[in-house]
Amino acid sequence: MDVIVKLFASLAETEGWRQKPCRLSDGATVREAWAVATGRHDMPARVLCAVNLDYRELSTPLQSGDEIAFFPPVTGG
């Protein structure tokens, strides 16, 4: 299946890209999308993720066409 992975803020700066199309196996999860897109299984602490603009867990299964976003925790007031 084909998905789009997006990185924001310091994650994008560290990886050197902001958006990347990825091909994943059927039934892949958000965690697997991170591994395929970055080439690393480890993930920085407290990274937030969203699938199609909704916050999701790393174990969330994906579907073809999904947009997965990863971003560091944000604070504000």
N, C-alpha and C positions, 0 to 999 in steps of 0.2 A: 504494500500500500504506500501511497505517497502522501507526505505531510509537509508542513512548513514549520520550522523551528525558529523562534525569535529570541534574541537575548537583549536585555536592557541594562543600562547604566554600567556599573563596574564589570559585570559579566561580559558584556559586549567588548569593553575595552581590553579585558584580559584575553579573550579568545580572538579578537581582531576581526570580528564580523558581527552583524546585527540580524541577518536573516539568511536562512539556508534551507533549500528543499532537501528532504531526506526520504529515502526509500527504506521502509521498515517491513518486517515480516508480519503477516496477519496475526492479530491478537497482541501486538506489541503494546507496552505500557509507556507512560510518561517517562519513567526512569530509563527505559530502553531508548527512547527518543533522545534523551540527554547524552547517553553513551555513544550513540551513532553520530550525532551531530558534532560532539566535541572530541570524540575519540578517547574519552576517559570515562571510567565507571565511577570514579569519586566525584562528589559534588560539594561545592562549598557549603558550609553550615548555614542553616536557616534560609535556604533559597526557596522562594515562592514560585508556584507554577500555576498556570491557567491553561485550560483547553477551551478554545472558542470563546474567550473572554470570561469564563467562569473558573474560579479557583477550584483546583482539583488536587487529589493526593497523587503521590508518585506511582502508586499501584493502579491508577486509572487506565483501563484499556482504551486504545485509540482506534479511530476509523479513518479510512482513506479520506483525504481532504481536510482533516483537522489542522488547526493552527495551535501550536503549543508555544507558550511564552514562559520564559524563566527570568526572574528578576530578584535582586537582593531585597531584603526587608527594607521598608521605608518608614521613616518617622516624619512627623509633622504636627502642626497644631493649628 
